[in-house]
């Protein structure tokens, strides 16, 4: 039986492999494997370890026929060996440069534009952007889109609006540290766009620790919806990227490669820009 593997890259030894994002990708991939009668396996490790071992041989040892790789970034040198061996793999949204033909691409420009426009319509112009991995193509592409959209609205982005927390932190701690840095250096900020739910947990904790309130003092909009986002305090406004659907598509594309040989490059996934889910963590500037 064909075996598809979800290969999760971490970027520090203490980083959790599973979060709301990877859970959704896994659920979509699992759905495809059930429908196509395939085996599903999971393999996770730090990028530093993956670069030291022969990942292709490890996949063979595990009986894996193809992989969907999550959180790949510019440090993932092991992908070159997989490509050399013509091993079927799909990079989920993010990949090192040179692997765009194997990357499931989504419309980051449209999703970021919708998020920024919504906050600007609420009266916000001093909008910060918090990401956890600048080497991750998803975060990098969204950051580029954020700068482009802000410039199109005549807003000059101050460097302090994109804080850099210390490396090798988990997402919650990263969000916490980055927000403390942000609010200590750019107190005029009125809204924040976060790259994920776990980052948003850290952001909210930092805001509360400074005696501030969401959305009274700071509106918060996060990428990726989850069941937990609805029970956030206050419920979290999100740009809901369909990661479950995309996980399904990544599995199908990789399976087609296994069956029929290397296919054409992955197209831009239809409907991938996501949908804005407005809840109570954002508010008009005039009402604050």
C-alpha positions as CSV (number, residue, x, y, z in Angstrom):
1,X,0.0,0.0,0.0
2,X,1.3,3.5,-0.9
3,X,2.5,5.5,2.1
4,X,2.4,9.2,2.3
5,X,4.4,11.0,5.0
6,X,3.8,14.3,6.6
7,X,7.3,15.6,7.3
8,X,7.2,18.4,9.8
9,X,10.4,20.6,10.1
10,X,11.1,22.3,13.4
11,X,13.6,25.1,13.7
12,X,14.7,24.5,17.3
13,X,15.0,21.5,19.5
14,X,12.3,22.6,21.9
15,X,9.8,23.6,19.3
16,X,6.4,21.8,19.3
17,X,5.8,19.9,16.1
18,X,2.0,20.2,16.3
19,X,0.0,23.3,16.4
20,X,-3.3,24.6,15.0
21,X,-1.7,25.0,11.5
22,X,-0.1,21.5,11.3
23,X,-3.2,19.9,12.8
24,X,-5.3,21.3,9.9
25,X,-2.8,20.3,7.3
26,X,-2.7,16.8,8.8
27,X,-6.5,16.5,8.9
28,X,-6.7,17.4,5.2
29,X,-3.9,14.9,4.3
30,X,-5.6,12.2,6.4
31,X,-8.9,12.8,4.5
32,X,-7.2,12.3,1.2
33,X,-5.4,9.1,2.4
34,X,-8.7,7.6,3.6
35,X,-10.4,8.4,0.3
36,X,-7.6,7.0,-1.8
37,X,-6.9,4.0,0.5
38,X,-3.3,5.1,1.4
39,X,-1.2,4.7,4.5
40,X,-0.3,7.9,6.3
41,X,2.8,8.3,8.4
42,X,4.3,11.3,10.3
43,X,7.9,12.2,10.8
44,X,9.2,15.3,12.5
45,X,12.6,16.6,13.4
46,X,14.7,19.7,13.6
47,X,16.1,21.1,10.4
48,X,19.6,20.8,11.8
49,X,19.1,17.0,12.3
50,X,17.4,16.5,8.9
51,X,20.4,18.2,7.2
52,X,22.8,15.8,9.0
53,X,21.0,12.5,8.0
54,X,20.2,11.0,4.6
55,X,16.5,11.8,4.6
56,X,15.9,9.8,1.4
57,X,17.3,6.7,3.0
58,X,15.2,7.4,6.1
59,X,12.1,7.6,4.0
60,X,12.9,4.3,2.3
61,X,13.5,2.7,5.7
62,X,10.1,3.8,6.8
63,X,8.4,2.6,3.6
64,X,7.4,6.1,2.6
65,X,6.6,6.6,-1.1
66,X,6.1,10.4,-1.0
67,X,6.2,13.3,1.5
68,X,4.4,16.5,2.2
69,X,6.9,18.8,3.9
70,X,5.7,21.5,6.3
71,X,7.7,24.5,7.5
72,X,10.6,24.1,5.0
73,X,12.7,27.2,4.8
74,X,16.0,28.4,3.3
75,X,18.0,26.2,5.8
76,X,16.5,22.9,4.5
77,X,19.5,21.7,2.5
78,X,18.3,18.1,2.7
79,X,15.7,18.8,0.0
80,X,18.4,18.9,-2.6
81,X,19.2,15.2,-2.0
82,X,15.5,14.3,-2.2
83,X,15.2,16.2,-5.5
84,X,18.4,14.5,-6.8
85,X,16.9,11.1,-6.0
86,X,13.6,12.1,-7.8
87,X,11.7,11.4,-4.6
88,X,8.1,12.6,-4.8
89,X,7.6,15.5,-2.4
90,X,5.5,18.6,-2.0
91,X,6.5,21.6,0.0
92,X,3.4,22.9,1.8
93,X,3.4,26.7,1.1
94,X,7.0,27.3,2.1
95,X,10.2,26.1,0.4
96,X,13.8,27.2,-0.1
97,X,14.4,29.1,-3.3
98,X,14.8,26.8,-6.3
99,X,11.9,24.5,-5.3
100,X,8.9,26.7,-6.4
101,X,7.8,23.9,-8.8
102,X,7.3,21.6,-5.8
103,X,5.7,24.2,-3.6
104,X,1.9,24.4,-3.0
105,X,1.4,28.1,-3.6
106,X,-1.4,30.2,-2.2
107,X,-2.5,33.8,-2.8
108,X,-0.8,35.6,0.0
109,X,-1.1,38.9,-1.7
110,X,-4.9,38.7,-1.7
111,X,-5.2,37.5,1.9
112,X,-2.9,40.1,3.3
113,X,-4.5,42.8,1.3
114,X,-8.0,41.8,2.7
115,X,-6.6,41.9,6.2
116,X,-4.9,45.2,5.9
117,X,-7.8,46.8,4.1
118,X,-10.2,45.7,6.8
119,X,-8.1,47.3,9.6
120,X,-7.6,50.4,7.5
121,X,-11.3,50.7,7.1
122,X,-11.7,50.6,10.8
123,X,-9.4,53.6,11.0
124,X,-6.1,52.0,11.8
125,X,-3.0,53.1,10.0
126,X,-0.3,52.2,12.5
127,X,-0.5,48.4,11.9
128,X,2.2,46.1,13.1
129,X,3.1,42.7,11.6
130,X,4.4,39.8,13.8
131,X,5.9,36.7,12.3
132,X,8.0,33.9,13.8
133,X,10.3,32.8,11.0
134,X,11.6,35.3,8.5
135,X,13.2,32.4,6.5
136,X,9.8,30.8,6.1
137,X,8.6,31.6,2.6
138,X,5.0,31.9,3.8
139,X,5.9,34.5,6.4
140,X,8.3,36.2,4.0
141,X,5.7,36.4,1.2
142,X,3.1,37.7,3.5
143,X,5.5,40.3,4.9
144,X,6.3,41.5,1.3
145,X,2.5,41.7,0.7
146,X,2.0,43.7,3.9
147,X,4.6,46.3,2.9
148,X,3.1,46.5,-0.6
149,X,-0.4,47.0,0.6
150,X,0.5,49.6,3.3
151,X,2.5,51.5,0.7
152,X,-0.4,51.5,-1.7
153,X,-2.4,53.2,1.1
154,X,0.2,55.8,1.6
155,X,1.4,54.3,4.9
156,X,5.2,54.1,5.5
157,X,6.0,51.1,7.6
158,X,8.5,51.8,10.4
159,X,11.1,49.1,11.0
160,X,9.8,48.9,14.6
161,X,6.4,47.7,13.3
162,X,8.0,44.3,12.4
163,X,9.7,43.3,15.6
164,X,12.3,40.5,15.7
165,X,12.2,38.4,18.8
166,X,15.1,36.2,19.8
167,X,15.4,33.0,17.8
168,X,14.8,29.4,18.9
169,X,11.6,30.3,20.9
170,X,8.3,28.5,20.6
171,X,5.5,30.5,18.8
172,X,3.8,31.5,22.0
173,X,6.9,32.9,23.7
174,X,8.0,34.5,20.4
175,X,4.7,36.3,20.2
176,X,5.0,37.5,23.8
177,X,8.6,38.7,23.4
178,X,8.0,40.4,20.0
179,X,5.0,42.2,21.3
180,X,6.8,43.5,24.4
181,X,9.5,44.8,22.1
182,X,6.9,46.3,19.7
183,X,4.9,48.1,22.4
184,X,8.1,49.4,24.1
185,X,9.5,50.8,20.9
186,X,6.4,51.8,18.9
187,X,3.7,52.8,21.4
188,X,1.7,54.4,18.7
189,X,0.7,51.0,17.3
190,X,-3.1,50.5,17.2
191,X,-3.4,47.1,15.5
192,X,-1.4,43.9,14.9
193,X,-1.5,41.3,12.3
194,X,-0.3,37.9,13.6
195,X,0.9,35.0,11.5
196,X,-0.8,32.3,13.6
197,X,-2.9,31.3,16.6
198,X,0.0,30.4,18.9
199,X,1.7,33.7,18.1
200,X,-1.6,35.4,19.0
201,X,-1.7,33.7,22.4
202,X,1.7,35.3,23.2
203,X,0.7,38.6,21.8
204,X,-2.4,38.7,24.0
205,X,-0.4,37.7,27.1
206,X,2.0,40.6,26.5
207,X,-0.8,43.1,25.9
208,X,-2.5,42.0,29.2
209,X,0.8,42.1,31.1
210,X,1.2,45.7,30.2
211,X,-2.2,46.6,31.5
212,X,-3.7,47.0,28.1
213,X,-6.8,45.4,26.6
214,X,-7.8,43.9,23.2
215,X,-9.4,45.5,21.3
216,X,-9.8,48.6,23.4
217,X,-6.1,49.5,23.2
218,X,-4.9,47.2,20.4
219,X,-6.9,45.4,17.7
220,X,-5.6,41.9,16.9
221,X,-6.1,40.0,13.6
222,X,-4.5,36.5,13.2
223,X,-4.0,34.2,10.2
224,X,-5.5,30.7,10.3
225,X,-8.7,29.9,12.1
226,X,-9.1,27.1,14.7
227,X,-11.7,25.9,17.1
228,X,-9.7,27.6,19.9
229,X,-9.8,31.0,18.1
230,X,-13.5,31.2,18.8
231,X,-12.8,30.8,22.6
232,X,-10.0,33.3,22.6
233,X,-10.7,36.2,25.0
234,X,-12.0,38.2,23.2
235,X,-12.9,35.8,20.2
236,X,-10.2,36.2,17.6
237,X,-10.7,37.9,14.2
238,X,-8.9,35.7,11.7
239,X,-8.0,35.4,8.0
240,X,-9.1,31.8,7.6
241,X,-6.7,30.2,5.1
242,X,-8.2,26.7,4.1
243,X,-5.2,24.7,5.4
244,X,-7.3,21.5,5.6
245,X,-8.3,21.7,1.9
246,X,-4.8,22.5,1.0
247,X,-3.5,19.5,2.9
248,X,-5.9,17.4,0.8
249,X,-4.6,18.9,-2.4
250,X,-1.0,18.4,-1.4
251,X,-1.7,14.8,-0.8
252,X,-3.4,14.3,-4.1
253,X,-0.7,16.0,-6.1
254,X,2.1,13.9,-4.4
255,X,0.1,10.7,-5.0
256,X,-0.4,11.6,-8.6
257,X,3.4,12.0,-8.9
258,X,3.9,8.5,-7.4
259,X,1.4,7.0,-9.8
260,X,2.2,8.8,-13.0
261,X,5.7,10.3,-12.7
262,X,6.7,13.9,-11.9
263,X,3.8,16.2,-12.8
264,X,3.8,19.8,-13.9
265,X,4.6,22.5,-11.3
266,X,1.9,23.0,-8.7
267,X,-0.5,25.7,-9.8
268,X,-1.7,28.5,-7.5
269,X,-4.4,26.8,-5.3
270,X,-7.9,28.1,-6.2
271,X,-9.6,29.7,-3.3
272,X,-6.4,29.8,-1.2
273,X,-6.6,33.5,-0.3
274,X,-8.9,32.6,2.6
275,X,-11.9,34.3,4.2
276,X,-12.0,37.0,6.8
277,X,-13.8,35.9,9.9
278,X,-14.7,39.0,12.0
279,X,-15.0,38.5,15.7
280,X,-14.4,40.7,18.8
281,X,-10.6,41.1,18.8
282,X,-10.8,44.0,16.3
283,X,-12.6,47.3,16.7
284,X,-12.9,50.7,15.0
285,X,-10.2,53.1,16.1
286,X,-12.8,55.8,16.9
287,X,-14.5,53.6,19.5
288,X,-11.3,52.9,21.4
